[in-house]
Amino acid sequence: VDFENYYCHLKQEMTVNDEDTKAVVLGLFKRMGLDDKDMKKALKSAEFDITDNNSFEYYYYPGVPINIRTERKTKVEIESVRVRQTDIIIIELLD
């Protein structure tokens, strides 16, 4: 925080828990009526790696965003299916 210029910079970092993600996906499949034993077996060996790194810069008085950057990296591996994706969104104040 820069009190003299009414500026602040916030960072948010998050990593999804692999075991919790598996439990949520299994619960979702169960609610959908999908109770396939092979699917449960595949999910037990699955890997979910999801991380967020977000940065927010503001002039907090009067509340004007200067720069917002969000980044999500996703890696999902279920048996032979492998998905990797990176999403980045940048919003900048132009003056």
N, CA and C atoms as a LAMMPS dump frame, in Angstrom:
ITEM: TIMESTEP
0
ITEM: NUMBER OF ATOMS
285
ITEM: BOX BOUNDS ff ff ff
-5.0000000000000000e+02 5.0000000000000000e+02
-5.0000000000000000e+02 5.0000000000000000e+02
-5.0000000000000000e+02 5.0000000000000000e+02
ITEM: ATOMS id mol type element x y z
1 1 1 N 0.848 -1.182 0
2 1 2 C 0 0 0
3 1 3 C 0.886 1.234 0
4 2 1 N 0.555 2.14 -0.882
5 2 2 C 1.211 3.442 -0.931
6 2 3 C 0.162 4.478 -0.513
7 3 1 N 0.19 4.867 0.765
8 3 2 C -0.828 5.767 1.288
9 3 3 C -0.758 7.165 0.687
10 4 1 N 0.434 7.586 0.312
11 4 2 C 0.598 8.926 -0.246
12 4 3 C -0.097 9.065 -1.597
13 5 1 N -0.034 8.029 -2.426
14 5 2 C -0.635 8.066 -3.759
15 5 3 C -1.94 7.282 -3.864
16 6 1 N -2.463 6.812 -2.734
17 6 2 C -3.734 6.065 -2.689
18 6 3 C -3.701 4.833 -3.59
19 7 1 N -2.576 4.122 -3.555
20 7 2 C -2.336 2.973 -4.433
21 7 3 C -2.207 1.696 -3.589
22 8 1 N -2.738 0.601 -4.112
23 8 2 C -2.53 -0.691 -3.447
24 8 3 C -2.353 -1.787 -4.5
25 9 1 N -1.589 -2.799 -4.113
26 9 2 C -1.32 -3.943 -4.983
27 9 3 C -1.65 -5.202 -4.178
28 10 1 N -2.611 -5.979 -4.69
29 10 2 C -3.049 -7.199 -4.018
30 10 3 C -2.677 -8.394 -4.871
31 11 1 N -2.249 -9.476 -4.214
32 11 2 C -1.943 -10.717 -4.924
33 11 3 C -2.74 -11.849 -4.305
34 12 1 N -3.226 -12.719 -5.162
35 12 2 C -3.98 -13.885 -4.715
36 12 3 C -3.398 -15.111 -5.402
37 13 1 N -3.028 -16.108 -4.616
38 13 2 C -2.501 -17.358 -5.16
39 13 3 C -3.323 -18.507 -4.595
40 14 1 N -3.66 -19.472 -5.446
41 14 2 C -4.476 -20.583 -5.018
42 14 3 C -4.058 -21.849 -5.748
43 15 1 N -4.023 -22.961 -5.032
44 15 2 C -3.781 -24.269 -5.624
45 15 3 C -4.902 -25.19 -5.172
46 16 1 N -5.532 -25.862 -6.121
47 16 2 C -6.627 -26.77 -5.813
48 16 3 C -6.066 -28.069 -5.243
49 17 1 N -6.696 -28.566 -4.179
50 17 2 C -6.295 -29.821 -3.564
51 17 3 C -6.724 -30.983 -4.456
52 18 1 N -5.761 -31.822 -4.844
53 18 2 C -5.994 -32.932 -5.77
54 18 3 C -7.027 -33.921 -5.231
55 19 1 N -6.911 -34.309 -3.98
56 19 2 C -7.828 -35.296 -3.403
57 19 3 C -9.245 -34.745 -3.284
58 20 1 N -9.375 -33.485 -2.898
59 20 2 C -10.697 -32.868 -2.812
60 20 3 C -11.358 -32.785 -4.187
61 21 1 N -10.564 -32.489 -5.207
62 21 2 C -11.093 -32.406 -6.565
63 21 3 C -11.634 -33.762 -7.022
64 22 1 N -10.891 -34.818 -6.747
65 22 2 C -11.357 -36.168 -7.094
66 22 3 C -12.668 -36.489 -6.399
67 23 1 N -12.78 -36.133 -5.129
68 23 2 C -14.011 -36.399 -4.379
69 23 3 C -15.199 -35.63 -4.959
70 24 1 N -14.966 -34.387 -5.345
71 24 2 C -16.039 -33.58 -5.935
72 24 3 C -16.489 -34.176 -7.266
73 25 1 N -15.535 -34.573 -8.107
74 25 2 C -15.883 -35.159 -9.413
75 25 3 C -16.644 -36.472 -9.224
76 26 1 N -16.202 -37.303 -8.294
77 26 2 C -16.911 -38.563 -8.024
78 26 3 C -18.331 -38.3 -7.526
79 27 1 N -18.478 -37.308 -6.646
80 27 2 C -19.809 -36.942 -6.152
81 27 3 C -20.711 -36.437 -7.265
82 28 1 N -20.143 -35.663 -8.166
83 28 2 C -20.91 -35.159 -9.306
84 28 3 C -21.385 -36.304 -10.19
85 29 1 N -20.478 -37.248 -10.5
86 29 2 C -20.861 -38.4 -11.314
87 29 3 C -21.957 -39.214 -10.64
88 30 1 N -21.874 -39.355 -9.332
89 30 2 C -22.88 -40.126 -8.598
90 30 3 C -24.239 -39.448 -8.682
91 31 1 N -24.275 -38.109 -8.507
92 31 2 C -25.542 -37.369 -8.613
93 31 3 C -26.118 -37.436 -10.018
94 32 1 N -25.245 -37.578 -11.016
95 32 2 C -25.704 -37.689 -12.403
96 32 3 C -26.173 -39.103 -12.722
97 33 1 N -26.013 -40.018 -11.761
98 33 2 C -26.433 -41.398 -11.988
99 33 3 C -25.377 -42.232 -12.688
100 34 1 N -24.149 -41.728 -12.789
101 34 2 C -23.061 -42.466 -13.408
102 34 3 C -22.303 -43.206 -12.306
103 35 1 N -22.508 -44.492 -12.221
104 35 2 C -21.897 -45.275 -11.144
105 35 3 C -21.032 -46.382 -11.737
106 36 1 N -20.209 -46.015 -12.693
107 36 2 C -19.356 -46.968 -13.394
108 36 3 C -18.093 -47.231 -12.587
109 37 1 N -17.814 -48.488 -12.278
110 37 2 C -16.633 -48.845 -11.484
111 37 3 C -15.34 -48.482 -12.2
112 38 1 N -15.291 -48.634 -13.523
113 38 2 C -14.085 -48.269 -14.277
114 38 3 C -13.784 -46.778 -14.165
115 39 1 N -14.856 -45.97 -14.16
116 39 2 C -14.688 -44.527 -14.053
117 39 3 C -14.103 -44.177 -12.676
118 40 1 N -14.603 -44.821 -11.629
119 40 2 C -14.085 -44.577 -10.286
120 40 3 C -12.615 -44.979 -10.191
121 41 1 N -12.281 -46.097 -10.823
122 41 2 C -10.895 -46.573 -10.809
123 41 3 C -9.985 -45.577 -11.535
124 42 1 N -10.451 -45.067 -12.663
125 42 2 C -9.663 -44.104 -13.437
126 42 3 C -9.443 -42.821 -12.641
127 43 1 N -10.479 -42.371 -11.93
128 43 2 C -10.355 -41.137 -11.159
129 43 3 C -9.413 -41.298 -9.966
130 44 1 N -9.318 -42.489 -9.424
131 44 2 C -8.418 -42.698 -8.287
132 44 3 C -6.958 -42.471 -8.682
133 45 1 N -6.602 -42.796 -9.914
134 45 2 C -5.225 -42.58 -10.369
135 45 3 C -5.062 -41.267 -11.132
136 46 1 N -6.134 -40.499 -11.224
137 46 2 C -6.107 -39.243 -11.975
138 46 3 C -5.288 -38.186 -11.24
139 47 1 N -4.838 -37.209 -12.011
140 47 2 C -4.081 -36.091 -11.452
141 47 3 C -4.733 -34.784 -11.869
142 48 1 N -5.036 -33.946 -10.888
143 48 2 C -5.599 -32.626 -11.126
144 48 3 C -4.645 -31.599 -10.536
145 49 1 N -4.1 -30.736 -11.372
146 49 2 C -3.195 -29.681 -10.914
147 49 3 C -3.713 -28.363 -11.465
148 50 1 N -4.348 -27.578 -10.607
149 50 2 C -4.954 -26.315 -11.024
150 50 3 C -4.441 -25.223 -10.095
151 51 1 N -3.811 -24.2 -10.674
152 51 2 C -3.283 -23.091 -9.872
153 51 3 C -3.744 -21.761 -10.457
154 52 1 N -4.021 -20.827 -9.566
155 52 2 C -4.381 -19.461 -9.945
156 52 3 C -3.357 -18.505 -9.364
157 53 1 N -2.932 -17.541 -10.157
158 53 2 C -2.08 -16.443 -9.712
159 53 3 C -2.71 -15.159 -10.226
160 54 1 N -3.23 -14.37 -9.308
161 54 2 C -3.94 -13.156 -9.686
162 54 3 C -3.291 -11.946 -9.041
163 55 1 N -3.293 -10.833 -9.772
164 55 2 C -2.692 -9.599 -9.297
165 55 3 C -3.655 -8.444 -9.586
166 56 1 N -3.867 -7.589 -8.572
167 56 2 C -4.787 -6.47 -8.708
168 56 3 C -4.084 -5.196 -8.249
169 57 1 N -4.033 -4.189 -9.119
170 57 2 C -3.453 -2.889 -8.768
171 57 3 C -4.558 -1.839 -8.88
172 58 1 N -4.713 -1.049 -7.81
173 58 2 C -5.794 -0.074 -7.749
174 58 3 C -5.309 1.251 -7.185
175 59 1 N -5.945 2.318 -7.649
176 59 2 C -5.954 3.568 -6.892
177 59 3 C -7.19 3.439 -6.006
178 60 1 N -6.983 3.168 -4.731
179 60 2 C -8.136 2.866 -3.884
180 60 3 C -8.969 4.1 -3.551
181 61 1 N -8.437 5.262 -3.812
182 61 2 C -9.258 6.467 -3.743
183 61 3 C -9.098 7.193 -5.053
184 62 1 N -10.01 7.154 -5.935
185 62 2 C -11.44 6.913 -5.793
186 62 3 C -11.893 5.49 -6.146
187 63 1 N -11.022 4.496 -6.187
188 63 2 C -11.431 3.121 -6.483
189 63 3 C -11.312 2.776 -7.962
190 64 1 N -10.192 3.152 -8.578
191 64 2 C -9.986 2.935 -10.012
192 64 3 C -8.969 1.808 -10.207
193 65 1 N -9.342 0.743 -10.942
194 65 2 C -8.368 -0.311 -11.223
195 65 3 C -7.331 0.163 -12.233
196 66 1 N -6.056 -0.152 -11.969
197 66 2 C -4.965 0.209 -12.871
198 66 3 C -4.596 -0.99 -13.736
199 67 1 N -4.446 -2.125 -13.088
200 67 2 C -4.02 -3.33 -13.795
201 67 3 C -4.58 -4.544 -13.059
202 68 1 N -5.262 -5.392 -13.786
203 68 2 C -5.769 -6.647 -13.236
204 68 3 C -5.24 -7.755 -14.131
205 69 1 N -4.568 -8.717 -13.526
206 69 2 C -4.03 -9.85 -14.288
207 69 3 C -4.44 -11.137 -13.582
208 70 1 N -5.127 -12.006 -14.322
209 70 2 C -5.496 -13.31 -13.782
210 70 3 C -4.851 -14.383 -14.639
211 71 1 N -4.32 -15.402 -13.987
212 71 2 C -3.664 -16.502 -14.691
213 71 3 C -4.079 -17.819 -14.043
214 72 1 N -4.587 -18.731 -14.841
215 72 2 C -4.951 -20.065 -14.36
216 72 3 C -4.231 -21.098 -15.211
217 73 1 N -3.501 -21.977 -14.534
218 73 2 C -2.843 -23.091 -15.2
219 73 3 C -3.556 -24.363 -14.788
220 74 1 N -3.947 -25.149 -15.786
221 74 2 C -4.693 -26.373 -15.541
222 74 3 C -3.969 -27.547 -16.179
223 75 1 N -3.813 -28.593 -15.388
224 75 2 C -3.24 -29.841 -15.902
225 75 3 C -4.104 -30.973 -15.336
226 76 1 N -4.713 -31.73 -16.233
227 76 2 C -5.565 -32.844 -15.84
228 76 3 C -5.115 -34.079 -16.605
229 77 1 N -4.874 -35.15 -15.865
230 77 2 C -4.496 -36.423 -16.482
231 77 3 C -5.391 -37.51 -15.92
232 78 1 N -6.147 -38.13 -16.811
233 78 2 C -7.009 -39.258 -16.453
234 78 3 C -6.718 -40.359 -17.454
235 79 1 N -6.081 -41.395 -16.968
236 79 2 C -5.605 -42.495 -17.806
237 79 3 C -4.782 -41.93 -18.966
238 80 1 N -5.189 -42.162 -20.21
239 80 2 C -4.393 -41.707 -21.35
240 80 3 C -4.769 -40.299 -21.822
241 81 1 N -5.751 -39.692 -21.183
242 81 2 C -6.185 -38.352 -21.561
243 81 3 C -5.392 -37.329 -20.751
244 82 1 N -4.702 -36.424 -21.455
245 82 2 C -3.905 -35.386 -20.813
246 82 3 C -4.294 -34.028 -21.374
247 83 1 N -4.653 -33.145 -20.491
248 83 2 C -5.062 -31.799 -20.895
249 83 3 C -4.227 -30.794 -20.121
250 84 1 N -3.627 -29.861 -20.85
251 84 2 C -2.892 -28.752 -20.25
252 84 3 C -3.402 -27.468 -20.882
253 85 1 N -3.642 -26.478 -20.029
254 85 2 C -4.167 -25.22 -20.542
255 85 3 C -3.727 -24.086 -19.633
256 86 1 N -3.42 -22.953 -20.227
257 86 2 C -3.108 -21.742 -19.477
258 86 3 C -4.006 -20.626 -19.997
259 87 1 N -4.735 -20.002 -19.068
260 87 2 C -5.603 -18.881 -19.408
261 87 3 C -5.071 -17.641 -18.711
262 88 1 N -4.852 -16.576 -19.481
263 88 2 C -4.372 -15.313 -18.926
264 88 3 C -5.296 -14.196 -19.4
265 89 1 N -5.744 -13.39 -18.448
266 89 2 C -6.567 -12.227 -18.765
267 89 3 C -5.876 -11.006 -18.164
268 90 1 N -5.686 -9.969 -18.984
269 90 2 C -5.051 -8.735 -18.52
270 90 3 C -5.983 -7.567 -18.834
271 91 1 N -6.269 -6.797 -17.828
272 91 2 C -7.096 -5.58 -17.979
273 91 3 C -6.246 -4.416 -17.483
274 92 1 N -6.041 -3.423 -18.364
275 92 2 C -5.191 -2.276 -18.004
276 92 3 C -5.939 -0.972 -18.183
277 93 1 N -5.641 -0.042 -17.301
278 93 2 C -6.164 1.311 -17.418
279 93 3 C -5.333 2.054 -18.463
280 94 1 N -5.97 2.567 -19.482
281 94 2 C -5.291 3.364 -20.508
282 94 3 C -5.65 4.829 -20.291
283 95 1 N -4.632 5.646 -20.239
284 95 2 C -4.92 7.076 -20.075
285 95 3 C -4.18 7.917 -21.048
